[in-house]
Amino acid sequence: MKQEYFKWYSPTVHRDVEMLVFGHKGYPVILFPTSMGSFHENRDMGLIESARWYIEQGLIQIFCPDSSDRASFYNKHIHPHERIQNHVRYDKMICHDIVERVRLNTGSGKVVMAGCSFGGYHAANFAFRHPGYVSHMFSMSGAFEIRSFMDGYQHEDIFYNSPLEYLKGLNDHELWKMDIVLGTSNWDICFDANIKLSDVLESRGVGHWLDVRRDKQHDWPVWKEMFPHYLSRIKFN
């Protein structure tokens, strides 16, 4: 299984960005780490290994960027305004530095967004904010509310990065074309968050699969079951 390491300075986030890429060709999958996770977390925890067959067959390439959570949502040493602006810059970096460069690897010109836990938030938020770039969104035990990180601060960028809020009024027709999977479990600490997001999507008539696994913890074993299962939904031809 081919693995490549990339590092570049991004003027969008004003820092170096690191990323691992797995595979030699195939449908691009952007895979986010969990809360404050590194670019190599998904490899270290075995999630990449769970997708080995798809990678070695040349069906997918997985792009694993690092997160910006320590500079945004989890940075309590800066004002909430700067936290959300750091996240907005990260979203732009993912879009311009990665997605726009790899999306043409497919005939559709789109990518897959995926992630576990808070990585599920990043996958969902990017997909719903930029539905024209995303064909599939696989959130595994994701959470979709960010106001708890903002200490009561109010700003439109908080609203437009909170899927549970802005989805209620989003009318981009590309959203209805997307294959959306919300993976969770009845034991998942994010179970309620997934039910709420499913309800919002249902109210808008947006097709999706709420995949509720039985008696599984919010942890890597269930995500390693989910990820290859969800990858099978991609139409590779």
VEXDREN-2710 file (C-alpha; in Angstrom, 1 decimal):
% VEXDREN-2710
k/r/px/py/pz
1/MET/0.0/0.0/0.0
2/LYS/1.6/3.2/-1.2
3/GLN/2.0/6.0/1.4
4/GLU/3.2/9.5/0.8
5/TYR/4.0/12.4/3.2
6/PHE/3.4/16.0/2.2
7/LYS/4.2/19.2/4.0
8/TRP/3.6/22.7/2.7
9/TYR/3.2/26.3/4.0
10/SER/-0.4/27.4/3.6
11/PRO/-0.9/31.2/3.6
12/THR/-4.5/30.6/4.3
13/VAL/-3.9/29.2/7.8
14/HIS/-0.5/30.9/8.2
15/ARG/1.3/27.7/9.1
16/ASP/2.8/24.5/7.7
17/VAL/0.3/21.8/6.9
18/GLU/1.1/18.1/7.0
19/MET/-0.8/15.3/5.3
20/LEU/-0.5/11.6/4.5
21/VAL/-1.8/10.1/1.3
22/PHE/-2.6/6.4/0.9
23/GLY/-2.9/4.7/-2.5
24/HIS/-1.6/5.2/-6.0
25/LYS/-4.9/6.2/-7.7
26/GLY/-8.6/6.1/-7.3
27/TYR/-11.6/8.1/-5.9
28/PRO/-10.3/10.8/-3.5
29/VAL/-11.4/10.4/0.1
30/ILE/-10.6/13.2/2.5
31/LEU/-10.4/11.7/6.0
32/PHE/-10.3/14.0/9.0
33/PRO/-8.8/13.0/12.4
34/THR/-10.7/13.1/15.7
35/SER/-10.6/16.0/18.1
36/MET/-7.1/17.7/18.0
37/GLY/-5.8/14.6/16.1
38/SER/-2.7/14.5/14.0
39/PHE/-2.5/13.8/10.2
40/HIS/-1.2/10.2/11.1
41/GLU/-3.9/9.4/13.6
42/ASN/-6.2/7.4/11.3
43/ARG/-3.2/5.3/10.2
44/ASP/-2.0/4.8/13.7
45/MET/-5.4/3.7/15.0
46/GLY/-6.0/1.2/12.1
47/LEU/-8.7/3.0/10.1
48/ILE/-6.5/3.1/7.0
49/GLU/-5.8/-0.6/7.4
50/SER/-9.5/-1.3/7.4
51/ALA/-9.7/0.2/3.9
52/ARG/-6.6/-1.6/2.6
53/TRP/-8.4/-3.6/-0.1
54/TYR/-9.9/-0.5/-1.7
55/ILE/-6.6/1.2/-1.6
56/GLU/-4.5/-1.6/-3.0
57/GLN/-7.1/-2.2/-5.8
58/GLY/-6.6/1.4/-6.9
59/LEU/-10.2/2.2/-6.2
60/ILE/-9.6/5.0/-3.7
61/GLN/-6.9/7.4/-2.5
62/ILE/-7.2/8.6/1.1
63/PHE/-5.9/12.1/2.0
64/CYS/-5.4/12.6/5.8
65/PRO/-4.7/16.3/6.6
66/ASP/-3.9/17.4/10.2
67/SER/-6.6/19.3/12.1
68/SER/-6.8/22.9/13.3
69/ASP/-8.8/22.2/16.4
70/ARG/-6.0/23.3/18.8
71/ALA/-6.0/26.7/17.1
72/SER/-9.8/27.0/16.8
73/PHE/-12.5/25.2/18.9
74/TYR/-10.2/23.9/21.6
75/ASN/-8.1/27.1/22.1
76/LYS/-9.5/28.7/25.3
77/HIS/-6.6/31.2/25.4
78/ILE/-8.1/33.3/22.5
79/HIS/-11.4/35.1/22.0
80/PRO/-14.2/33.0/20.5
81/HIS/-14.2/35.3/17.4
82/GLU/-10.6/34.3/16.7
83/ARG/-11.5/30.6/17.3
84/ILE/-14.2/30.6/14.7
85/GLN/-12.1/32.6/12.2
86/ASN/-9.3/30.1/12.6
87/HIS/-11.8/27.4/11.7
88/VAL/-13.0/29.3/8.7
89/ARG/-9.4/29.6/7.5
90/TYR/-9.0/25.9/7.9
91/ASP/-12.1/25.2/5.9
92/LYS/-10.7/27.4/3.1
93/MET/-7.4/25.6/3.2
94/ILE/-9.1/22.2/2.9
95/CYS/-11.1/23.5/-0.1
96/HIS/-8.3/25.3/-2.0
97/ASP/-5.2/23.4/-1.0
98/ILE/-6.6/19.9/-1.2
99/VAL/-10.1/19.4/-2.6
100/GLU/-9.8/21.6/-5.6
101/ARG/-6.5/19.9/-6.5
102/VAL/-7.7/16.3/-6.2
103/ARG/-11.4/16.4/-7.2
104/LEU/-10.6/16.1/-10.9
105/ASN/-9.1/12.6/-10.2
106/THR/-12.7/11.4/-10.7
107/GLY/-15.0/11.9/-13.7
108/SER/-17.6/13.5/-11.4
109/GLY/-15.2/16.1/-10.2
110/LYS/-16.2/15.4/-6.6
111/VAL/-14.6/13.9/-3.5
112/VAL/-15.7/11.8/-0.5
113/MET/-15.6/13.5/2.9
114/ALA/-15.3/11.2/6.0
115/GLY/-14.3/11.3/9.6
116/CYS/-14.8/9.9/13.1
117/SER/-16.0/11.7/16.2
118/PHE/-15.1/15.4/15.7
119/GLY/-13.7/14.4/12.4
120/GLY/-17.3/13.5/11.5
121/TYR/-18.2/17.1/12.2
122/HIS/-15.5/18.4/9.9
123/ALA/-16.6/16.0/7.2
124/ALA/-20.3/16.9/7.5
125/ASN/-19.7/20.7/7.8
126/PHE/-17.4/20.8/4.7
127/ALA/-19.8/18.6/2.7
128/PHE/-22.9/20.7/3.5
129/ARG/-21.0/24.0/3.0
130/HIS/-19.6/22.9/-0.3
131/PRO/-22.0/20.3/-1.7
132/GLY/-20.9/20.9/-5.3
133/TYR/-17.6/19.3/-4.4
134/VAL/-18.8/16.3/-2.5
135/SER/-20.4/13.1/-3.8
136/HIS/-20.4/11.2/-0.5
137/MET/-20.3/12.1/3.2
138/PHE/-19.5/9.4/5.8
139/SER/-19.7/10.6/9.4
140/MET/-18.9/8.0/12.0
141/SER/-20.0/9.0/15.5
142/GLY/-19.9/12.7/14.6
143/ALA/-21.2/15.7/16.5
144/PHE/-22.6/18.7/14.7
145/GLU/-23.0/21.5/17.2
146/ILE/-20.2/24.0/17.9
147/ARG/-21.8/26.7/20.0
148/SER/-20.6/24.9/23.2
149/PHE/-17.1/26.0/22.1
150/MET/-18.0/29.7/21.7
151/ASP/-18.7/30.7/25.3
152/GLY/-22.0/32.4/24.3
153/TYR/-20.4/34.5/21.6
154/GLN/-22.7/35.3/18.7
155/HIS/-21.5/35.6/15.1
156/GLU/-22.8/34.6/11.6
157/ASP/-19.7/32.4/11.0
158/ILE/-20.8/30.3/14.0
159/PHE/-24.2/29.9/12.5
160/TYR/-22.8/29.0/9.0
161/ASN/-20.5/26.3/10.5
162/SER/-23.3/24.7/12.6
163/PRO/-25.0/22.1/10.3
164/LEU/-27.9/21.7/12.7
165/GLU/-28.7/25.4/12.2
166/TYR/-27.9/26.3/8.6
167/LEU/-29.2/23.1/7.0
168/LYS/-32.7/24.2/7.8
169/GLY/-32.5/26.9/5.2
170/LEU/-29.9/25.5/2.7
171/ASN/-31.3/25.2/-0.8
172/ASP/-28.3/24.2/-2.9
173/HIS/-29.6/21.5/-5.2
174/GLU/-26.3/19.6/-5.0
175/LEU/-27.2/18.7/-1.4
176/TRP/-30.0/16.4/-2.7
177/LYS/-27.5/14.6/-4.9
178/MET/-25.1/13.6/-2.1
179/ASP/-24.9/10.2/-0.6
180/ILE/-25.0/10.9/3.2
181/VAL/-24.3/8.3/5.9
182/LEU/-24.6/9.1/9.6
183/GLY/-23.0/6.2/11.5
184/THR/-23.7/5.9/15.2
185/SER/-24.6/3.4/17.9
186/ASN/-27.2/3.2/20.7
187/TRP/-24.2/3.4/23.1
188/ASP/-22.6/6.3/21.2
189/ILE/-22.0/9.5/23.2
190/CYS/-23.0/11.3/20.0
191/PHE/-26.1/9.2/19.4
192/ASP/-28.5/12.1/20.1
193/ALA/-26.5/14.4/17.8
194/ASN/-26.9/12.0/14.9
195/ILE/-30.7/11.7/15.6
196/LYS/-31.0/15.4/15.5
197/LEU/-29.1/15.8/12.3
198/SER/-31.1/13.0/10.7
199/ASP/-34.3/14.7/11.8
200/VAL/-33.2/18.0/10.1
201/LEU/-32.2/16.2/6.9
202/GLU/-35.5/14.3/7.0
203/SER/-37.5/17.6/7.4
204/ARG/-35.8/18.9/4.2
205/GLY/-36.4/15.7/2.3
206/VAL/-32.7/15.0/2.0
207/GLY/-32.1/11.3/1.5
208/HIS/-29.6/9.8/3.9
209/TRP/-28.8/6.6/5.9
210/LEU/-28.9/6.8/9.7
211/ASP/-26.9/3.6/10.5
212/VAL/-27.4/2.7/14.1
213/ARG/-25.1/-0.1/15.3
214/ARG/-26.1/-2.1/18.3
215/ASP/-24.2/-2.0/21.6
216/LYS/-21.0/-0.4/20.3
217/GLN/-18.9/2.2/22.1
218/HIS/-17.8/5.6/20.7
219/ASP/-14.4/4.2/19.7
220/TRP/-12.2/2.9/16.9
221/PRO/-13.5/-0.7/16.7
222/VAL/-16.9/0.3/15.4
223/TRP/-15.4/2.9/13.1
224/LYS/-13.1/0.3/11.6
225/GLU/-16.3/-1.7/10.9
226/MET/-18.2/1.2/9.4
227/PHE/-15.5/2.7/7.2
228/PRO/-15.0/-0.1/4.7
229/HIS/-18.7/-0.8/4.7
230/TYR/-19.4/2.8/3.7
231/LEU/-16.7/2.9/1.0
232/SER/-18.6/0.1/-0.7
233/ARG/-21.3/2.7/-1.5
234/ILE/-19.0/4.5/-3.9
235/LYS/-19.6/3.9/-7.6
236/PHE/-16.1/3.5/-8.9
237/ASN/-16.9/3.1/-12.7
END
